[in-house]
Amino acid sequence: MICKKCGSECPDGNIFCEVCGAELESPVLPENIDEKGRVKNTKKAEKQKNPKKEKPVKKKKTPEEKTALKKKLKGGAVCLGVIAVIVLIVWLSSIIGANKGYNAALKIPLGRNVEYAAAETKLDFQTLSTNGLINNMADFDYICLSEDTVKVSGSEQPRWVIMLTTDEDDIITHVEYYDFSQLKLNWKGRKEAAMLTEDSLEYGMNIRSVNKTIGMKPYYIRRSVSNDSIYGYRYYYTDEAEGYDHVYNYFVDFSDVENSVRNVHYSEINYAGAILSAWGGTPVENTPPEETSAEEFSEDGSETDENSETDESSEGEEEY
């Protein structure tokens, strides 16, 4: 620092010149440095300049407002509970309705009269249905349709149908069961990755294992007084090489006495065949050589001639 009076150089920070005693000019200090060379607390100063805004005080609810809020919350909880109960009831009703026909078809006593079967199953059997398509679907002597309906390719159909065939003494010889709910999404049935063959199932499997292995429930069941049953499944798969779908009916011959699989056979169908057969026409089937004719199991598990049970199983291949 230079004294302006005598020109002597004085140490920084001096107030008076050490030579002539003249007062020296004070240097301009930075804003954050005080006269004594100390660093100012800028944060404290900033707080003093801009004090925090006080939080607004929440207004306390009056007892009346609290009561009204409780009632509103309680009403919402009740509404949610009612909706949940309704959904549960609809879901259970759907399951019970779907299983009612299936359970009844398996419970109907073969070798007994229709009146006894009606008493056992609590079903009302008629000699004719008001549904013309159902009447032409297969031959029967008595029929019972579910009250619930499902849509199959846009057509409203009963969820399930049970048909009875009787002899001249009105004794039940055959029971046929059709489950339209298995076809409600598509007349082709369930989508599969590839074709099912006779090798897809093992001889001696019970029906529960069959359903689990195939991955679907039967849309058709035919029980006979001879203690044999046929379970029919419908599925399709897309042939990537050919570029179109193949639709198959897959039938499993089942022994009610041994509770096991005896034979497997299948047939390919198309849309025209399904429609014609549903209205009483002749089914149109695509029958690829060496694929549609399945090798069947014999009683001891060995394979037999493919035509050994053609007559017995043909009645189960009605389309709709």
One Martini backbone bead per residue (centre of mass of N, CA, C, O) as a GRO file, in nm:
protein
  320
    1MET     BB    1   0.098   0.035   0.024
    2ILE     BB    2   0.058   0.380  -0.072
    3CYS     BB    3   0.145   0.687   0.014
    4LYS     BB    4   0.017   0.996  -0.091
    5LYS     BB    5   0.209   1.195   0.062
    6CYS     BB    6   0.516   1.035   0.058
    7GLY     BB    7   0.534   0.742  -0.096
    8SER     BB    8   0.527   0.525   0.097
    9GLU     BB    9   0.561   0.192   0.188
   10CYS     BB   10   0.299  -0.001   0.317
   11PRO     BB   11   0.147  -0.220   0.488
   12ASP     BB   12  -0.101  -0.414   0.480
   13GLY     BB   13  -0.360  -0.274   0.701
   14ASN     BB   14  -0.283   0.002   0.741
   15ILE     BB   15  -0.386   0.327   0.847
   16PHE     BB   16  -0.093   0.447   0.890
   17CYS     BB   17   0.187   0.600   0.825
   18GLU     BB   18   0.518   0.527   0.926
   19VAL     BB   19   0.646   0.809   0.832
   20CYS     BB   20   0.406   1.056   0.834
   21GLY     BB   21   0.105   0.965   0.956
   22ALA     BB   22  -0.084   0.927   0.743
   23GLU     BB   23  -0.383   0.851   0.615
   24LEU     BB   24  -0.502   0.572   0.486
   25GLU     BB   25  -0.659   0.406   0.248
   26SER     BB   26  -0.916   0.196   0.228
   27PRO     BB   27  -0.974  -0.101   0.120
   28VAL     BB   28  -1.147  -0.308  -0.097
   29LEU     BB   29  -1.361  -0.548   0.008
   30PRO     BB   30  -1.502  -0.819   0.007
   31GLU     BB   31  -1.816  -0.927   0.093
   32ASN     BB   32  -1.690  -1.184   0.274
   33ILE     BB   33  -1.519  -0.943   0.409
   34ASP     BB   34  -1.412  -0.789   0.673
   35GLU     BB   35  -1.221  -0.542   0.837
   36LYS     BB   36  -1.059  -0.796   0.988
   37GLY     BB   37  -1.054  -1.049   0.769
   38ARG     BB   38  -1.321  -1.193   0.793
   39VAL     BB   39  -1.544  -1.441   0.728
   40LYS     BB   40  -1.850  -1.443   0.633
   41ASN     BB   41  -2.189  -1.553   0.702
   42THR     BB   42  -2.388  -1.612   0.434
   43LYS     BB   43  -2.619  -1.799   0.529
   44LYS     BB   44  -2.722  -1.620   0.758
   45ALA     BB   45  -2.776  -1.375   0.582
   46GLU     BB   46  -2.979  -1.515   0.390
   47LYS     BB   47  -3.188  -1.583   0.608
   48GLN     BB   48  -3.239  -1.289   0.690
   49LYS     BB   49  -3.344  -1.204   0.409
   50ASN     BB   50  -3.486  -1.518   0.367
   51PRO     BB   51  -3.725  -1.624   0.522
   52LYS     BB   52  -3.920  -1.869   0.607
   53LYS     BB   53  -4.208  -2.009   0.533
   54GLU     BB   54  -4.489  -2.064   0.678
   55LYS     BB   55  -4.686  -2.310   0.758
   56PRO     BB   56  -4.987  -2.404   0.719
   57VAL     BB   57  -5.257  -2.436   0.911
   58LYS     BB   58  -5.451  -2.685   0.988
   59LYS     BB   59  -5.775  -2.755   0.968
   60LYS     BB   60  -5.992  -2.857   1.184
   61LYS     BB   61  -6.219  -3.088   1.222
   62THR     BB   62  -6.525  -3.136   1.275
   63PRO     BB   63  -6.737  -3.360   1.405
   64GLU     BB   64  -6.923  -3.357   1.155
   65GLU     BB   65  -6.700  -3.411   0.944
   66LYS     BB   66  -6.599  -3.679   1.061
   67THR     BB   67  -6.870  -3.831   1.035
   68ALA     BB   68  -6.901  -3.800   0.727
   69LEU     BB   69  -6.636  -3.947   0.651
   70LYS     BB   70  -6.702  -4.220   0.780
   71LYS     BB   71  -6.956  -4.276   0.610
   72LYS     BB   72  -6.814  -4.270   0.335
   73LEU     BB   73  -6.611  -4.500   0.387
   74LYS     BB   74  -6.822  -4.713   0.464
   75GLY     BB   75  -6.982  -4.707   0.197
   76GLY     BB   76  -6.745  -4.793   0.014
   77ALA     BB   77  -6.690  -5.068   0.152
   78VAL     BB   78  -6.970  -5.187   0.098
   79CYS     BB   79  -6.963  -5.173  -0.209
   80LEU     BB   80  -6.713  -5.353  -0.247
   81GLY     BB   81  -6.836  -5.600  -0.104
   82VAL     BB   82  -7.077  -5.642  -0.296
   83ILE     BB   83  -6.913  -5.679  -0.555
   84ALA     BB   84  -6.752  -5.925  -0.458
   85VAL     BB   85  -6.998  -6.110  -0.411
   86ILE     BB   86  -7.109  -6.105  -0.698
   87VAL     BB   87  -6.861  -6.219  -0.839
   88LEU     BB   88  -6.855  -6.484  -0.678
   89ILE     BB   89  -7.135  -6.587  -0.760
   90VAL     BB   90  -7.088  -6.591  -1.064
   91TRP     BB   91  -6.847  -6.782  -1.057
   92LEU     BB   92  -6.985  -7.020  -0.913
   93SER     BB   93  -7.220  -7.052  -1.112
   94SER     BB   94  -7.045  -7.120  -1.355
   95ILE     BB   95  -6.919  -7.376  -1.239
   96ILE     BB   96  -7.178  -7.527  -1.164
   97GLY     BB   97  -7.311  -7.515  -1.446
   98ALA     BB   98  -7.079  -7.669  -1.595
   99ASN     BB   99  -7.090  -7.933  -1.394
  100LYS     BB  100  -7.379  -8.040  -1.400
  101GLY     BB  101  -7.383  -8.199  -1.669
  102TYR     BB  102  -7.134  -8.374  -1.623
  103ASN     BB  103  -7.229  -8.513  -1.360
  104ALA     BB  104  -7.496  -8.623  -1.476
  105ALA     BB  105  -7.379  -8.797  -1.709
  106LEU     BB  106  -7.222  -8.986  -1.494
  107LYS     BB  107  -7.490  -9.055  -1.309
  108ILE     BB  108  -7.650  -9.193  -1.505
  109PRO     BB  109  -7.832  -9.485  -1.512
  110LEU     BB  110  -7.770  -9.765  -1.661
  111GLY     BB  111  -8.051  -9.979  -1.705
  112ARG     BB  112  -8.259  -9.755  -1.663
  113ASN     BB  113  -8.501  -9.545  -1.640
  114VAL     BB  114  -8.590  -9.218  -1.692
  115GLU     BB  115  -8.733  -9.158  -1.426
  116TYR     BB  116  -8.494  -9.237  -1.248
  117ALA     BB  117  -8.286  -9.037  -1.370
  118ALA     BB  118  -8.445  -8.778  -1.298
  119ALA     BB  119  -8.438  -8.825  -0.988
  120GLU     BB  120  -8.122  -8.837  -0.959
  121THR     BB  121  -8.059  -8.545  -1.127
  122LYS     BB  122  -8.292  -8.323  -1.154
  123LEU     BB  123  -8.400  -8.364  -1.447
  124ASP     BB  124  -8.558  -8.256  -1.760
  125PHE     BB  125  -8.699  -8.475  -1.985
  126GLN     BB  126  -8.731  -8.477  -2.338
  127THR     BB  127  -8.828  -8.561  -2.675
  128LEU     BB  128  -8.790  -8.244  -2.741
  129SER     BB  129  -8.650  -7.961  -2.886
  130THR     BB  130  -8.645  -7.610  -2.962
  131ASN     BB  131  -8.371  -7.682  -3.092
  132GLY     BB  132  -8.296  -7.756  -3.412
  133LEU     BB  133  -7.991  -7.814  -3.405
  134ILE     BB  134  -7.999  -8.025  -3.179
  135ASN     BB  135  -8.197  -8.228  -3.313
  136ASN     BB  136  -7.973  -8.270  -3.563
  137MET     BB  137  -7.711  -8.380  -3.418
  138ALA     BB  138  -7.875  -8.640  -3.304
  139ASP     BB  139  -7.983  -8.933  -3.188
  140PHE     BB  140  -8.287  -8.956  -2.981
  141ASP     BB  141  -8.529  -8.984  -2.702
  142TYR     BB  142  -8.384  -8.789  -2.494
  143ILE     BB  143  -8.373  -8.445  -2.349
  144CYS     BB  144  -8.130  -8.198  -2.206
  145LEU     BB  145  -8.109  -7.851  -2.127
  146SER     BB  146  -7.958  -7.584  -2.048
  147GLU     BB  147  -8.025  -7.262  -1.937
  148ASP     BB  148  -7.759  -7.193  -2.008
  149THR     BB  149  -7.550  -6.988  -2.219
  150VAL     BB  150  -7.347  -6.981  -2.523
  151LYS     BB  151  -7.103  -6.866  -2.750
  152VAL     BB  152  -7.067  -6.998  -3.089
  153SER     BB  153  -6.966  -6.816  -3.329
  154GLY     BB  154  -7.233  -6.622  -3.248
  155SER     BB  155  -7.396  -6.866  -3.128
  156GLU     BB  156  -7.662  -6.953  -2.936
  157GLN     BB  157  -7.603  -7.192  -2.674
  158PRO     BB  158  -7.601  -7.436  -2.478
  159ARG     BB  159  -7.385  -7.536  -2.246
  160TRP     BB  160  -7.552  -7.814  -2.233
  161VAL     BB  161  -7.608  -8.168  -2.338
  162ILE     BB  162  -7.851  -8.438  -2.295
  163MET     BB  163  -7.865  -8.775  -2.426
  164LEU     BB  164  -8.106  -9.039  -2.476
  165THR     BB  165  -8.105  -9.397  -2.512
  166THR     BB  166  -8.356  -9.639  -2.581
  167ASP     BB  167  -8.555  -9.896  -2.550
  168GLU     BB  168  -8.863 -10.051  -2.563
  169ASP     BB  169  -8.858 -10.024  -2.225
  170ASP     BB  170  -8.712  -9.749  -2.144
  171ILE     BB  171  -8.409  -9.820  -2.141
  172ILE     BB  172  -8.097  -9.720  -2.083
  173THR     BB  173  -7.809  -9.735  -2.320
  174HIS     BB  174  -7.743  -9.418  -2.372
  175VAL     BB  175  -7.506  -9.144  -2.316
  176GLU     BB  176  -7.498  -8.796  -2.413
  177TYR     BB  177  -7.242  -8.532  -2.410
  178TYR     BB  178  -7.249  -8.170  -2.448
  179ASP     BB  179  -6.990  -7.906  -2.444
  180PHE     BB  180  -7.006  -7.573  -2.538
  181SER     BB  181  -6.793  -7.431  -2.350
  182GLN     BB  182  -6.542  -7.555  -2.510
  183LEU     BB  183  -6.648  -7.366  -2.783
  184LYS     BB  184  -6.691  -7.053  -2.720
  185LEU     BB  185  -6.427  -6.929  -2.862
  186ASN     BB  186  -6.414  -7.187  -3.069
  187TRP     BB  187  -6.501  -7.429  -3.297
  188LYS     BB  188  -6.204  -7.562  -3.290
  189GLY     BB  189  -6.111  -7.506  -3.008
  190ARG     BB  190  -5.813  -7.571  -2.893
  191LYS     BB  191  -5.494  -7.456  -2.877
  192GLU     BB  192  -5.215  -7.608  -3.037
  193ALA     BB  193  -4.885  -7.684  -3.127
  194ALA     BB  194  -4.977  -7.982  -3.208
  195MET     BB  195  -5.036  -8.290  -3.291
  196LEU     BB  196  -5.240  -8.549  -3.188
  197THR     BB  197  -5.180  -8.878  -3.083
  198GLU     BB  198  -5.166  -9.198  -2.966
  199ASP     BB  199  -4.886  -9.121  -2.814
  200SER     BB  200  -5.000  -8.904  -2.605
  201LEU     BB  201  -5.103  -9.169  -2.475
  202GLU     BB  202  -5.161  -9.413  -2.226
  203TYR     BB  203  -5.215  -9.712  -2.135
  204GLY     BB  204  -5.431  -9.692  -1.842
  205MET     BB  205  -5.532  -9.422  -1.814
  206ASN     BB  206  -5.699  -9.192  -1.659
  207ILE     BB  207  -5.910  -8.927  -1.705
  208ARG     BB  208  -5.747  -8.720  -1.544
  209SER     BB  209  -5.477  -8.767  -1.696
  210VAL     BB  210  -5.585  -8.700  -1.973
  211ASN     BB  211  -5.668  -8.405  -1.923
  212LYS     BB  212  -5.384  -8.316  -1.831
  213THR     BB  213  -5.224  -8.398  -2.085
  214ILE     BB  214  -5.399  -8.241  -2.297
  215GLY     BB  215  -5.538  -7.965  -2.158
  216MET     BB  216  -5.851  -8.063  -2.160
  217LYS     BB  217  -6.186  -8.086  -2.198
  218PRO     BB  218  -6.455  -8.246  -2.283
  219TYR     BB  219  -6.722  -8.210  -2.536
  220TYR     BB  220  -6.753  -8.535  -2.534
  221ILE     BB  221  -6.986  -8.799  -2.418
  222ARG     BB  222  -7.007  -9.168  -2.423
  223ARG     BB  223  -7.229  -9.394  -2.281
  224SER     BB  224  -7.253  -9.745  -2.203
  225VAL     BB  225  -7.398 -10.046  -2.104
  226SER     BB  226  -7.099 -10.185  -2.155
  227ASN     BB  227  -6.886  -9.998  -1.998
  228ASP     BB  228  -6.835  -9.771  -2.215
  229SER     BB  229  -6.631  -9.488  -2.322
  230ILE     BB  230  -6.639  -9.160  -2.489
  231TYR     BB  231  -6.390  -8.909  -2.540
  232GLY     BB  232  -6.414  -8.575  -2.664
  233TYR     BB  233  -6.187  -8.367  -2.855
  234ARG     BB  234  -6.110  -8.022  -2.949
  235TYR     BB  235  -5.867  -7.910  -3.195
  236TYR     BB  236  -5.588  -7.690  -3.296
  237TYR     BB  237  -5.338  -7.620  -3.555
  238THR     BB  238  -5.055  -7.461  -3.701
  239ASP     BB  239  -4.925  -7.481  -4.021
  240GLU     BB  240  -4.646  -7.326  -4.125
  241ALA     BB  241  -4.600  -7.446  -4.410
  242GLU     BB  242  -4.907  -7.419  -4.515
  243GLY     BB  243  -5.082  -7.178  -4.355
  244TYR     BB  244  -5.292  -7.358  -4.179
  245ASP     BB  245  -5.551  -7.509  -4.019
  246HIS     BB  246  -5.599  -7.788  -3.799
  247VAL     BB  247  -5.884  -7.996  -3.733
  248TYR     BB  248  -5.973  -8.196  -3.439
  249ASN     BB  249  -6.090  -8.510  -3.338
  250TYR     BB  250  -6.042  -8.658  -3.009
  251PHE     BB  251  -6.056  -9.001  -2.916
  252VAL     BB  252  -6.142  -9.183  -2.608
  253ASP     BB  253  -6.131  -9.502  -2.500
  254PHE     BB  254  -6.323  -9.619  -2.213
  255SER     BB  255  -6.307  -9.806  -1.916
  256ASP     BB  256  -6.526  -9.835  -1.651
  257VAL     BB  257  -6.412 -10.082  -1.501
  258GLU     BB  258  -6.089 -10.005  -1.521
  259ASN     BB  259  -6.032  -9.703  -1.545
  260SER     BB  260  -5.926  -9.687  -1.864
  261VAL     BB  261  -5.739  -9.680  -2.139
  262ARG     BB  262  -5.774  -9.832  -2.474
  263ASN     BB  263  -5.830  -9.607  -2.701
  264VAL     BB  264  -5.723  -9.420  -3.005
  265HIS     BB  265  -5.887  -9.161  -3.202
  266TYR     BB  266  -5.900  -8.963  -3.517
  267SER     BB  267  -6.025  -8.654  -3.685
  268GLU     BB  268  -6.053  -8.449  -3.952
  269ILE     BB  269  -6.181  -8.115  -3.986
  270ASN     BB  270  -6.417  -7.871  -4.103
  271TYR     BB  271  -6.631  -7.620  -4.136
  272ALA     BB  272  -6.828  -7.759  -4.329
  273GLY     BB  273  -6.862  -8.016  -4.160
  274ALA     BB  274  -6.978  -7.883  -3.906
  275ILE     BB  275  -7.229  -7.754  -4.035
  276LEU     BB  276  -7.361  -7.999  -4.171
  277SER     BB  277  -7.382  -8.179  -3.916
  278ALA     BB  278  -7.551  -7.979  -3.742
  279TRP     BB  279  -7.791  -8.001  -3.987
  280GLY     BB  280  -7.783  -8.321  -4.082
  281GLY     BB  281  -7.550  -8.370  -4.246
  282THR     BB  282  -7.266  -8.459  -4.411
  283PRO     BB  283  -6.966  -8.502  -4.318
  284VAL     BB  284  -6.663  -8.322  -4.374
  285GLU     BB  285  -6.356  -8.488  -4.430
  286ASN     BB  286  -6.016  -8.481  -4.363
  287THR     BB  287  -5.798  -8.761  -4.482
  288PRO     BB  288  -5.501  -8.824  -4.412
  289PRO     BB  289  -5.267  -9.029  -4.478
  290GLU     BB  290  -5.143  -9.200  -4.188
  291GLU     BB  291  -5.296  -9.002  -3.962
  292THR     BB  292  -5.604  -9.054  -3.889
  293SER     BB  293  -5.530  -9.351  -3.850
  294ALA     BB  294  -5.527  -9.503  -3.554
  295GLU     BB  295  -5.369  -9.683  -3.336
  296GLU     BB  296  -5.478  -9.939  -3.123
  297PHE     BB  297  -5.558 -10.068  -2.825
  298SER     BB  298  -5.552 -10.335  -2.642
  299GLU     BB  299  -5.617 -10.500  -2.358
  300ASP     BB  300  -5.284 -10.547  -2.308
  301GLY     BB  301  -5.153 -10.284  -2.483
  302SER     BB  302  -5.153 -10.360  -2.760
  303GLU     BB  303  -5.158 -10.333  -3.097
  304THR     BB  304  -5.415 -10.295  -3.336
  305ASP     BB  305  -5.648 -10.275  -3.545
  306GLU     BB  306  -5.798  -9.978  -3.662
  307ASN     BB  307  -6.101 -10.138  -3.709
  308SER     BB  308  -6.203 -10.274  -3.435
  309GLU     BB  309  -6.398  -9.987  -3.340
  310THR     BB  310  -6.565  -9.827  -3.555
  311ASP     BB  311  -6.869  -9.872  -3.492
  312GLU     BB  312  -6.870  -9.772  -3.194
  313SER     BB  313  -6.729  -9.473  -3.247
  314SER     BB  314  -6.899  -9.325  -3.472
  315GLU     BB  315  -7.124  -9.196  -3.288
  316GLY     BB  316  -6.906  -8.986  -3.151
  317GLU     BB  317  -6.864  -8.809  -3.445
  318GLU     BB  318  -7.037  -8.574  -3.394
  319GLU     BB  319  -7.115  -8.258  -3.511
  320TYR     BB  320  -7.125  -7.871  -3.423
   0.00000   0.00000   0.00000
